[in-house]
Amino acid sequence: MASRPKRVTVAERVEVDATKVLGRYEHWLGRQPLAGRTRDAYCAQVHGFVDWLAGSEHGGAALVEAHVADWAVRDYKRHLKASKRSAAASVNQALAAIDNFYRSLGVGRPEVPREDLPAVAPRALEEGEQRAFLRAVDACRSARDRAMATVLFYTALRLSELVALDVDDVSVSERRGRLTVRSGKGDAYREVPLNSACRKALDEWTTARSTQLVKRYDQDDAAVEVTALWLSRAGARMSARAVDLVLRRMAADARLELSAHTLRHTCITNLVRSGADVVLVAEIAGHRRLDTTRRYSLPSQADKDAALEAVLVET
């Protein structure tokens, strides 16, 4: 490991203009092929780092010298763990954002190791929770809401991918169906099969959607052209927040707390544990790295809890 750079005095330190630095980064980030939520998360993490950096011994030198940047980010990592009491996953998220920030500066990725994470699978619904959720979906009176929940549960789509779907992205026949994701994570294209439950739910929503558009046409007495698959009551494309609220209401009916991402984790976990080939699952999920998919074959926290409960000795 390289020796630590000489400690600079306050007079020698190059001050950090946080407003200017963050403004340039946000402008650069806006041109990257990232989801809106990822951009927001990166901005928040980098904001915390730049604020800390402005008051640190490293100062502006950490923004232009790779050697200083390495030590600055190592110190910031210690700050997150000791002062902020951040969990390992949160520390790694911050480091990923900082890597992205340094990429925008052209300085190079700081040489800072990630935290070791517990070897557990991502949070997914247990079998009983899955049945409860699907019963709540079946009981929902809205064909649109039933279709959205069913598609998320059985396709592992990300929320942003679901919201971006247009009518032309859905192809359904009696025996087969598929969804076309035109711009997934990393701007990647993929096609996702639709099982019979998804096809049935989408058929019901397509009928209800057509009725909704006809009524709107009659009321407005004007031509209506809407390409979005999921429509609000006003006939506009639904936002990610609106879809998330729909899912949370259905989950509450099943006495559960979940998000669209929980349903994605659940679908991938079900695929992996059913014995599906990991390459096939990665293709369906839109994973660029097989290691990401293999995480779903790890034991869950519930599996670990059950293992220890099973070895209890009666006294």
Secondary structure by P-SEA (a helix, b strand, c coil): ccccccccccccccccaaaaaaaaaaaaaaaccccaaaaaaaaaaaaaaaaaaaaccccccccccaaaaaaaaaaaaaaaaccccccaaaaaaaaaaaaaaaaaacccccccccccccccccccccaaaaaaaaaaaaacccaaaaaaaaaaacccccaaaaaaccccccccccccbbbbbccccccccbbbbbcaaaaaaaaaaaaaaaaaaaaaaaaacbbbbbcccccccccccccaaaaaaaaaaaaaaacccccaaaaaaaaaaaaaaacccaaaaaaaacccccccccccccccaaaaaaaaaaacccc
